[in-house]
């Protein structure tokens, strides 16, 4: 068994012991290790994601991919031997568990799985309800290709294209990538379409060429170096995307002669290159862009074996003493491996660029392009989709849409316009409101970090984990109440009026000058967590909802249930701390 994996099992056990004040088995530690190195989840954030144990339905842990709106169901086998039939059985078991949860047939499963899996499934948007993958990880020696062939040729219910298998080598590579300095491939040759067919360019520091490289050379390169430096400079991991992947596979199957025209190609960073007829020789190199293309070409399982050519840009540094800086610079500048999302399509929109520029003047960095960081250090920073979520929740009382339909903020004009096409900078009240909302978001994060390790009941912890948008929405209700925009009687008579009464913009927390601002914000957040948790548990006990995630999924449930429950609690004596704290939300 891998010594590297065994050593990291010990690290994981120590980390979880410190967090939970209790020991865990090697099997469970293996799951925690995988969450850490495969999915980049910090140990402190993993506790509710690991579900293995009695009656776990074959689900040892799970991961929800926010960007892809995808649920990944995982089985981890910390063992010295694992057969293909066992893998198929585990996949079938996981798939069956998911189907049972869809049918609400969950009585036979443990409580941790019920909470974690139901919550994760409820997070899937309605139009992506089947975006679920099944991953099997093992510490046992295994031939992944042979296992995949066995799965493809065996009758089963689970979808084959939703299966991903990981061998010990795959796991080791993930650990090594996280722990070691970046590696490069020392030397290799690539075949060109014809001798000396390339376009050159150079500057004082760099030189490069465009050329066309053989698909056979790319496959050979992948087979030799996929886990030994070939992708180490590609700072975006390969992201499985069915739409993109199917397009490439379709071209590989049916249209190879046009691959050059239909694909952006690859970019390679190296320290030196040299042409020799129809071959280019590379030294100390890595693919910095095009990992997805390379992987799909090299792992193609179809019958079309015809050679074709791929556009390739090769960049080299002239100063060997600056290799490290050069690699980092090229990797960052050429990285664009993530699929395009609706927010990306708005990244160059005039209103988005304008919003980013004036917020920068207020010492706030707005990330409008994924992966782009501010050149200067700002006091506050926020992504445009996160900003959209809290505006939609606080001002427009639509926390369900903000949480479950994040992409709708960008591809639904009516929603996008009222969030981003507001010309905040032209109205001092709107400008002050947005700045204060960003500051409130930063202070929310501080409270979240404070209570992440403990101090809340399990139910309150789940609300904190899932309920940010609902909490901000209720803070927006408090804002309306303290400023007289709406009355308690209005809300008692019609809770939905929080959505129909026009929103009044204005600065708030920046107006508060006493030194207890942070403690009052914390009190507001904790009080609202308590309200939402109690409202959910009452609804759950009546059999009206399946999980906190499901409970917070829609705006209609928020208006009819959460707001209605909140205003009844707000009038009671024990909510004095909340009523005494919301004065920080008063406008000028």
N, C-alpha and C positions, 0 to 999 in steps of 0.2 A: 504494500500500500504506500502511496506517495508520502514521503517524509514532509514535503512542503505542506500538504493538506493536513497532516497530523499535527504539525507545529502550529498551524493556524487554528485548528480545533481547540488547542489549549488556550490560545489568545482569546478566541470567542467565548470559551467557558469562563475565563476570568472577567471579561468585559460584562457578560450577562450576570455573573455572580455579584458584581459590584452594583449593578443597576437593580437587580431583583432581591439581593440579599439571600440568595439560595443557589444551590448547585443544579446543573443540568447535565443530561447525558451527552455522550459523544454524538449520538444520532441527532439530537436537537441542536447541538452546537454546530453540526454540519449545515443545518438549515440557516442558522444565523450567519455562518461564514458565507454562504451563497448569496444571501441578501446583501451582505457587505460588499462582496467583490464582483458579483454578476450584475446586481441592480443598484449598487452605490447607495444603499440605505444605511445610515449610521446605526450603530447598535442600539442607541437609546430610542430610536424610532421604530424598532423592529418588533417590540414585545407583542403587539396586537396582531402581527402578521403571521406568526408561527403558530400552527394549529395541530401539529402532529401529536398523536397519542391514541388512546382508545376511541373508537368510533369517529375517526377523522375522515372517513370516506375516501381515503387515499390521498388527501390533501395535506401535505406537511407544512406548506406555507404558500402565501400568495402575494402578488404584487400588482398594483394598479398603475398603469402607465398613463399619466395625465395627458401628455402630448398626443398620444395615439388613441386616447379614450379606449384603452384595451386592458382586459383583465388577463393576467397570466397565473394559471393554476400550476402548482409545482409539487413534485414528488422527489424527495432526496433519499438516495439509497447509500448509506455509509456502510459498505460491505466489501468483502473481498471477491465475491462472485455474484454475477447477475445474468440470467439467461434472457434471450429475446422474448420467450414466452412470458416471463415475469414482467418484462417491460410492457408488453401488450396488455397483460392483465391489469397492471397499474394504470395505464392510460384509460382502459375501459372503465375502471373503477372511478377515476376522477371524472370522466365524462358522465357516467351514470349519476354521480353525486350532483353535478351541475344540473342535470335534467330533473332530478328529484327536487332541487331547490326551486327550479322554475315551476314545478307543480305544487310547491308548498308542502312536499312530503319530506319533512325534516326531523321527525321525531326520533330517529335512530342515531342522530349525530351529536357529538359533544358540543357543549355550550360555546366554547371558543370558536369552533368552526361555524356554528350558526351565526354568531355575531359578525365574524370577519368576512365570511363568504357572502352572506346576505347583504351586508353593507356594501361590499365591493360590487356585487351584481347590480344592486340598486343604483350605483353610481354610473353605470353604463347608460349613455343617452339612448332614447327610444329607437333612433335610427341606427344604432350600433349595438343592439342588445346581444348579438351573437359574435361580437368581436372578442372572442376568448381563445387563448392558446393554452396548450398543455405541455409543460416542460418536465423532463425527467433528468435528474442529475445523479451520477453514480461515482463512487470512488473505486469501483471495480474495473479492471481492464475490459475494454469493449470496443468492437469494430462498429463505429457509428454508421458507416455506409452499408455494411451488411445488415445492421439492425433496421435501418430505414427501408431496405429492400424487403426484409421479412415483413415489416409492417404493411408495406404497399401490396404485398401478395397474400395478405391474410384478411379474412372477412372480419369486420368489426363495425361498430356503430360510430365511433368517434371519427371526425374528419382528419384525414391523413395530413393535409396541408396545414393543419393547426398544431402539428406535433414538432417539438424541438428537443433533441437529445444532446446531452453534454457528457463527454468522457472525462476521466481524470486529467488528461492533457488539456482539455478546454478550460477546466477549472484552474489548473496550475497556471496557464497562460494569463488568465484574468487576474490571479493573485500577483503574478510577476509584473504584469503591466502596471499594477497599482503601486508596487513596492520598489521596483528597480528603475534605474535611469533608462531613458529611451534607448532602444537598440536600433541599429540599421543593418541592412544587408551589406556585407563587405564588397562582394563583386558578383556581377552576373552579366550575361549578354542577351540582347533582344534582337530578333530578326526584323528587318524593315521590309516595306513593300517592294522597294527597288534600291539599288546602290546609290548612296549619297543623296537621297531624296529628303532634304530637310531645309527648314528656314531658320536662320540664325538671328540672334539679337544679343546685345550686351550693353552694360553700363560700367561705371567705374568699379562697382563691387560685385556685380552678378553677371552671369552669362547664361544663355539658354537657347533651346531649339524646339521647334515643332517638327514632329515626324509621325509616321504611321507604323505601328508595331503589330506584329502577328499575334493572332489570338492563341496560337500554339505556344508562343513564347510566354504569354501571360499565364496560361494554365501551368506551364512548367515552373514559372516563377512562384506561383501560388503553392504548388505542391511541395516545393523545396523550403519556402521561407514564410509561409503564412503565419506560423507561430514563432518566427525567429527574426523579427525586425521589419518585415515587409509593410506592416500597417502601423508601426509604433508611432509614426509622426502624424498619423491621421487622427486628430484630436476628437473627431466625432466617431463614435462607435457605429458599426453597421446596424442600421435600423430596418428590421423587416417591415416592409410595406407592401401589402398584397397588390395594390393597383400598380405601383411602380415595378415591382418584381415581375408581375404577370406580363407587363409590356415588354420588358427585356427578354423574358423567356419566349414570348411570342416571336420576337425578332430573331432569336437564336434558332427557333424551330423553322420559321417560314421565310425570313427575309435577311439572311446574313449578308448578302451583297450590299445591302443598304445600311448596315449597322453604323458605318462611319458617319452617315448623314443624320441618323436618328439618336445618337448618343453623344453626350458632351465629352466623353473620353476620360483620360486619367492625367494626373499631374504627379511627377516624381521629383523629389528634391535629392540632390546628391552633392558630393564634394568634387567629383570630376567625371567627365564622360569623353569618349573618343569614338570616332567612326572608323570602321574597317569594312569597306565595301557595303554589303547589305546587312551589316551588323552594327549595333551601337553597344559599346562597353560602358558599364556603369560601376562607380565605386562609392561605397558608403552611402547607400541610398535607401529611401523609403517612399511608399506611395502616400502623398499627403491629401489627395483628393481623388476619388474614384474607387474607394474601397468596395462600395456596393456593386459597381460594374464589374470589378475584378472578381469578387466573390461569386456573383451570379454566373459569369462566364466559366469560372473554374469548377463550379459545383454542378454545372448543367448535367442533367441525367437523360436528356432526350437522345434521339437517334441521328440528328444532323451533326456530322463531324467536319463539315466543310470549313477550311481555313478562311478567315476574314481579317480585316485590319481595323485598328482602333486608333483614333487620334490621340496623340500623347505629347504633352508639354513637359520638357525636362529642364530643370533650373539648377544651376550650380553656383557655389560661392568661389570667388577668386582668392579669398583669404582663409587659409586652413585654420588659422588661429581663432577664427570667429565661427567655427562650425556650430556650436551650441546655439548661439544667438541667431544664426542663419536659419537653422532648422525650425526654431520656435517662430521666427518671423514668417517664414513661408507657410508653415502649418496653419497659423492663425489667419494669414491673409487669404489663403486659398480654400479654407474650410467652408463647405456648403453642403454637407452630406444629409442634413435633415430634410424630410419632405416639406413641401410648401403647405402652410396652413392659412386659413382666412386672414389671420392677423398679419402674416407676411405680405399679403397682397395690398395691405393698407400702409405698409411701412414707409412708402414714399408719397403718400397722399399729402397734399398741401396742409390740411388742417392738423395732421399728425406731426409733420415736421415743425409747423408753427408752434404747436403745443409743447413739443420737446424743447424748442429753443427758449421760449419764455420761462418754462419751468427751470431750465438750466440757470437762468439769471436769478432765480429764487433759491439757488443751491440745492436743486432737486434734479437728479438724473432720471429721465424717462427712457427706458429701454424700448425703442420702437422696432428694432431689428434684433432678432434672437442672436445671442452670442456677442453682440457689440457692447463694449464697456466704455464708460466715460474716460476721457483722457485725463481729467482732473478728478481729485477726490471730492465728492459731494457729501454733505451731511445726510441727505436722504436719497434713496434710489427706489424705483418701482418700475415694474414691467407694465406696458400699456394694457395688457389683458387683465392684470391684477387691478390696475386703476379702474378699468371699465367695470369690473365686478363690484368694487366697493361703491362706485358712483351709482350703478344700477340698483344696488341694495339700499344704500343710505337715502339717496334722493328720490328714486323712483319706486322703491318698495317692491322690487322684483328679485328677491334672493334666490328663488328656485331657478329662474332663467339664468341668473348670474352663475349659479353653481353647476347646473346640469347642461346648460346650453351655451357654454362659453363662446363657441364659434359663431353663435347667432348674433353676438354683439358686433361682429365684423361683417357678416354676410347678409344681415337683415337691415336694410337701409333705415327703417324707422327707429330701430334700436340704436344702431351705430350713430345716427345723426344727433339724437338727444344726449348721447354721452360725449361724443368727440367734436361735433360741429356746433359748438356753443359759443365760440369766441370768448372764452373765459378772460383772456387778457384785456379785453376792451371794457369790461364791467368790473369795477372794484369789488363788488359783493360776490360775484361769481369767482373772481380770482382768489379772493381771501378764502372762500369756501373750499376750493380745490386744494389750495396749499395746506389748509388745516386738516383736510381729509387725509392727505398724504402723511402729515405728521401723526395723526391719530392712528393710521395704519402702522407706522413705525413703533408707536407706543404699545399697540396691540401685540406686535411681535415680541416685545420685551416681556409682557405678561405671559404670553404663550410659552416662551422659553422658561420662565420662572416656574410654571406649573407642569412642565412637560414630564419631569421626573417624579412628581407626586403632589399631594395636597388636595386632590379631588377624589370624589367617589368614581367608581368605574363608569357609571352612567354619565356623570359630568365630564369625564375625560373623553368619552366617545362624542359628546356634544361639542366639546372644544375642538376635537380632531376634525369633525365634519361640518360644524355649524358657523364658520366665520361669516358667511354671507348673511345668514339669519341674524347673527349677533349685530352685525353692522346695520341691518335693516331695523332692528329694534332700537339701536342707538339713534337711528333716524327718526323713529317714533318719539323717543324722548326729546329729541331736538325740536320736533314740532310742538310737543306739549309745553316745554319750558318757555318757548317763544310765543305761545298763544296762537299758533297757526291752526291748531285743532284742539278740541276740548275732550276731556274724558267722556262726556256725554255723547259726543259725536262718535267716538270709538265704540262705546257700549251699544249704541243704536245701529251702527254700521261699521264693523271693523275694516271693511274694504275701502272706506273713505280715505285711508292712508295713501291709497293708490290714486284716488280720483281728485283729491284736493291738490291744487297746483303747488309745486315746491317753491319755497322762498329761499333764495341763496343768501349766504352771509358768512362772514368769519365767525368763529366761536371760541375754540380753545385758546387761540392766540390772545383773546381779550382777557383771559383769566390771569390775574397777577399774583394770587396767593401761592405759597410754596407747597401746597398739597395737591397739585394738579395730577401728578402721577398716581397717587394713592386713590384719588377719586375716579380716575379712569379704570384702575384695577377693580374698584368696588362696583362700578357700572358693569364691567365685563363679567365679573363673577356672579352678580345678581341676575343678569340676563341668561347666563349659562344655566343657573338654577331654574329659571322660569321655563326655558326651552326643554330642559331635561324632564321636569315634572309634567309638562304638557305632553311630551312624547310618551312617557311611561303610562300616563292615563290612557292615551290613545292605543298604545300597544296592548295594554291589559284588556282592552275591549275587543282586541282582534282586528283593529282597523288599519294597522300598518305592520310591516315585517321587520323594519330596521330603522335606525336613526337616519340613515342615508335616504331611505325611501320616504321617510317622514318629511325630510327637508327638500325634496326633489322638485316640488311644484309651487308656483306662486299662489295658486288657489288654496292650497292647504295652509300656507303661511297666513293668508288673509283670514280665512274662516276659522282656523284653529289656534294658531300661535298668537296672533294679535288679539283675538278675542280672549284667550286665556290670560295674556299679559295684562290687559287693561283691568281685568277683574282682580288680579294679584296686586297691581300697582296701587289700588285704592285701599289695600289692607295695611294694618299697622306695621307688620314685619318688613314692609318694603321701605321703611323710613330712610334707611341708608342709601337706597337708590334715589329716592326723591331728593335727598339732601345733596347728592353728588352731581345731579344733572345740571346744576347751575353753571357748570363749566361750558355748557353748550349754548349759552345765551349769545345772541347776536349783539352787535354794537348798539 
